[in-house]
Amino acid sequence: MYESLFEKNDAVLIFGGSNRFYFTGIETSFGCVLLLPDSVTFYTDFRYEVAARKAANGYDVVITTSEKLYGLLADKLSAAGAKFVGYEDDKLTVSQFKALKKALGSYTFRSVSDALENMRSVKTESEIEKIKKAQDITEHALTAVLPYLKAGVSERDISAELTYRFLKLGADGLAFENIVAFGENASDCHHTASDRKLERGDVVLFDIGAKADGYCSDMTRTFVYGEPVRRISEVFDLVLSAQQTVLDFLKAGMTGREADSIAREIFRANGFEREFGHSLGHGVGIDIHENPRLSANNTEPLPENCVITVEPGLYLEKFGVRIEDMVVVKKDGIENLTNFAKSIII
């Protein structure tokens, strides 16, 4: 399963929190996973001993302290006859890497960050089930909150109610901070919920996601409170059409650039060249933003069984519209994990 990590390395050290979770199944604020071709060892401290030993499935658990960690790693690497050690160059700070080099100076360090990202981008059936669970919670929470949308309610009120519903439905927490935007605030892609109160005729944009069993979900829906004016309906229909076109063509082997260009060309042909300022989508898993990306910068083919978002959006001066589904990419198409209706009317 981990063969790609050992193409140029005798051992691999994992310090990043999300990567530690990937290999151990528990979240910790301290620890290191040592991967050898024939074993996995999780080093952590006494705070996580019970959870680590309970979760251990095919790996050894060593309880230690931050002061003793490097010495134990050196002993294990020496006993294994390791010379080349992989590490996450995108997770360690400069000072942390200097400390690592000082403590383990006899080894040659090589980055495995890209290999780790590529490995994590392909989801197992177990991972997909956890993402489905998080998405199910997200959809049930939004369904429960929509009746609270009345004139005078604030973005902050609705965001708080969503958070409560997530937790009540069994989420570990939020995959990211709720985006709840009314009216002109919907033109801000990453708006923070404010005291802005809902008025009739407002666009209402939700970008939300729960986290369950360590995995994230991500969904955006845009509505209008009351009857939408013609301009809003036209933009909504265009965004929905662009998204559906991508969903119809998306499959493994297509590059992220090709997928992104489908939506971008539709918007450009309809006079919206600058109003779509972000990429089309991103991978989802333990982290809310993972590889692969649906963007102009990604010329790599999408792997089968990656989980990605498809979220075209247009952002005008007085309102914005974004519609986002989360899908599993398959050889001949997609499995859409998002079942929430795409209707502009609440």
Number of C-alpha atoms within 10 A of each C-alpha: 5 12 9 13 24 18 10 13 21 18 25 25 19 24 17 20 16 19 21 22 16 15 18 23 17 18 17 18 11 16 23 21 25 25 22 21 14 6 11 19 21 22 23 22 19 12 12 18 16 9 14 25 16 10 14 16 12 10 18 16 19 20 17 15 14 12 8 10 18 17 13 14 19 17 11 16 21 13 9 13 11 18 14 18 24 23 25 21 16 11 16 15 10 10 9 11 16 13 13 15 14 11 15 17 12 13 16 13 22 15 17 23 17 14 17 17 14 15 16 20 22 22 19 11 10 9 17 20 15 20 28 20 21 29 27 20 24 29 21 15 23 20 13 12 15 12 9 11 17 13 13 12 15 20 25 19 17 22 22 13 16 26 21 15 21 25 17 12 16 15 24 17 19 20 25 17 17 23 23 26 33 28 21 17 25 27 23 15 19 14 17 15 20 16 11 17 17 20 19 14 17 25 27 26 26 24 21 26 31 35 29 25 18 23 24 28 34 28 23 24 21 24 24 22 20 14 14 18 11 9 8 22 17 12 21 24 14 20 24 20 16 22 23 16 15 20 19 10 14 24 23 18 15 18 23 24 19 20 26 24 19 17 25 23 14 18 23 14 9 9 10 16 14 13 17 19 13 15 22 27 23 21 24 28 28 23 17 19 18 18 24 26 25 27 19 17 12 17 14 15 15 27 20 19 21 26 30 30 27 29 27 29 30 24 21 18 11 13 21 26 29 27 24 25 24 27 24 22 24 18 14 12 16 21 15 15 22 19 11 17 8 15 13 20 13 13
